[in-house]
């Protein structure tokens, strides 16, 4: 379990939310036509981008909290099953089944039995899964990452003219942000920072083009 001193969202969660927000806003700015767009159309597109990321930030934050509840609910269900099992071997199997595949082989029967006995010895279990202040801070972080990632891509349209220059700057900012986010993900995961940055930039562009082509 994470300590309270640790960051609420891990690097992968933070960067994934930024990437999601970037791709969402690019599906709007990618529809702006330099040849035919006027001021009102650009304004409407930017408002739509901000509104969309605002809505999806809220949705993503709610889903973040629901996922926490689902995971904790499953953990409680398994814990109750272990405590209710008269068969020690079955109790150990239930605990082992909760471990990731790569970690299941790291614990022998003695260690699993130790965990089972400690679980059985608990005075009681919570009545149901619940959320903490930390979880709410995490949800707020998810919302802010999705929503605020919109602004670096939108701001060039407010400060630069003519339209083609603002669009080029906006696209350049988005591509740099995609690369930096991918670079950081690759470095964190040990996958090769530059290679992952370039791959994430390419994937982001392809996803945006597909979303626009499908009417998203």
N, C-alpha and C positions, 0 to 999 in steps of 0.2 A: 504493500500500500504506500502511496506517495506521502512523503512528509509535507507538513503545511508550509515548510520553507521552500519547497520546490515550486517551480512555475506551474501554473494551473494547466496550461496546454503545452504538450511537448512540441519539439521543433517540427515534426512531421505534421501534426495537427495544425499548427500555425501557418506553415507554408502551404499546406493543402487548401486552407480557407482563402489565402491570398490568391492562389492560382484560380480557384473557383470564381472569386470575385472578378479577376481580370478577364477570364474567358466570358463571363456574363456581360461585362461592359463592352467588350470587343464585338459582341454580336450586335450591339447597337451602333457603335461608331463605324463598324464595317459596312453598314448600309447607307452611310452618307455619300451622296454622289457629288463630286466636285463640280461637275458640269451643270447639274440641274438644281441643286439644293439652294434654298434661300435662307435668310436669317431665321424665319419662323420655323422652317423645317428642322434646321440644326438645333434650335432651342427646344423644340418638341422632342427630338431624339435624345438630347442630353437629359431632359427631365424624365423621359422614359427610362434611360439608363440608371439614373439615380433612384427612381421609384422601384425599378426591378430589383436592384441590389439591396435596397431597403427591405423589400418584401422577402427576398430570398435569405437575407441575413436573419430575419426573424424566424423564417421556416427552419433554417439550418440550426439556429440556437435551440429551437423547440425540439428538433430531432436529436440534437446532442443530449438534451436532458432525458428524452425518452429512451435513448440507447443506454444511458446510465441506469435508469430504472429497470430496464429489461435485463441487463447483465446482473444487477444486484438481486433482482427477483429470481433469476435462474440459480444464482449462488445460494440463496436462501432455500430454494426448493431442494437442491442437492444436499445442503447441510441438514435439513430436516430428514431427508431420506437416509443419510448416514447415521444420524442419531436414532432413527427408528429401526434400523436394520439389526436383527439379532445375529446375523452372520458377519463375523469380523472380516472375512475375505471379501464379501460383497461390499462392505463399507469401504475397504481399501480400493476396490475397483471403481467405486463411485468417485472417490477423490482423484484417482489416477485419470479418470475420464475427463476431468475438468482441466487437466494440464495440456498445454500445447503439445503436438506430436513430438517435436524435437526435445521437449523437456521430460516427457513421460518416462523415458529410459534412464533418467538421471537419479531417480529415487527408487531405492530398493524397498522390499516389504517392511523392513524394520522402520524406515523413515516414514512410510505411508501409515504404518500402524501407530507411530508416535503422533502423527497429525490427527488420525482418527480418534485416538484416546483424548487428545486435548479438545477436540470438537465435541465429543460426547460429554466431557466434564464441564462444559460451559453451563452456567446456571440457567440460561435461557437464550433464545434467539429473538431478534426483532420481529414484530408482528408482520411487517412487510417492508419492502424497499422504500427508502426515503432519500430526499435530496439535502445537501448541505450548502452552506454559504459558499464553499469552494466550488461546488458544482454550478451555482448561479453565477459566480465570477467567470467560470469557464464558458458558460453560455453567453455572457456579455462579451467576452473576448471573441467568441466565434462571430457574433453579430457585427462587432466593430471591424474585424478583419475583412469580412465580406463587403461591408458597406464602405469603409474608408479606402479600400483598394480601388474604388471607382474614381476617386478624385484626381490622382496623378494623370489618368488617361483623359479626363474631362477638362481639366484646367486649361490646357493649351487652347481650346476653343474660346475661352473667355479672355485670354490675354494676347493672342496672336491673330493677325490677319495678314493677307487674305485667307480664305477658307482652305486652299490647298496647302498653305504653309502650316496652318494649325493642325490639319489632318495628318500631315507627314510627321510633325513633332509628336502628336498624340500616338501615332502608330509606333514611332521609335521608342517612346517612353514605355509603351506596353511590351514591346519586344525585349527591351532591356530588363524590365521587371520579370518577365517570364524566364529569361535566362538566369537572372540573379537568384530567383526562387528555385529553379532547377539546379543551379550550381550548389546552393546551400543544402538542398535535399540530397544531392549526390555525395557531397562531402560528409553529411551526417550519416548516410547509409553505407559509405565506403564503396560507392559504385563508380567513382570517377567524376569529379566535380564538373569539368568542362564538358565531357561527353554527355552527362545528364542534363546540364544546362542547355546544350544545343538540342538534345532530344526533346526536352520539355518545351522549348520554343517552337520546334516543328510540330509537336503534338498539339500545342495550343492553337497554332495557326490553322491546322487541319480541322480541329474541332469547331473553331469559329466558322470556317468556310462551310462545313457540313451543316452547322446550326442555321446559318443564313440561308443556305440552299433549301433546307427543309422548312423554311418559314418561321424559324425560331427568333 
